[in-house]
């Protein structure tokens, strides 16, 4: 089989595309030349949360997280780690292969509270197997007070049937969460992970890093900013709340806090942030 390149080389975002030099995905055949093309294999995360790392090493820098039930499409396994791409935001990194499994039933529900116990039996006094974070994806059927998971275990229906949060209610679930580089849960989150999860509650699929998220939004003049907009500084983002309050995960407080936008701007040297709107 031979491939004919269609024209001048294109730049594919390396955080979101397997575009070389060692791994090129089959979808790019004809755009990127390679002696070997790979077709990503879909797996899912079977841990409450799993770190996505920059390299296949236990001590490598964290770049994101996978949550229970999220899909991860892999192209390579090395030293107990799988190189793959998160299906929800197309972000590429290495995850411990042991926490991945073949996909089963399609997810039917999501955890809608800060965290929810996974019970061994359908009763609130049953043993707790583990706790699942906000946003974890579950496949199961509702029976009485519990969601019976397809792969075993039970989650109380109130933890998956809570009123669907908007971006403000979702962000509030992360109040006081510790700042964690690469994190995406109320047990630890970074600035882009926080807004990704907050807007995700409304079905808006944000990319993973601040510069990528900024590209998605509608440009808004700072003076015309509104509650619900995202405000960007170099390498940082926050969610604007009513009364010019900013909710953000930050390394200054090492936590998710809500504070006056003026205070954040003062710490940033007084420069106006870039405002973006997402509907």
Secondary structure, 3 states (H helix, E strand, C coil): CCCCCCCCCCCCCCCCCCECCCCEEHHHCCCCCCCCEECCEEEEECCCEEEEECCCCCCCCEEEEEECCCEEEEEEEECCEEEEEECCCCCEEEEEHHHEEECCCCCCEECCCCEEEEECCCCCCCCEEEEEECCCEECEEEECCEEEECCCCEEEHHHCCCCCCCHHHHHHCCCCCEECCCCEECCEECHHHHHHHHHHCCCCCCCCCHHHHHHHCEEECHHHCCCCCEEEECCEEEEEEHHHEEEEEECCCCEEEEEEHHHHHHHCCCCCCEEEECC
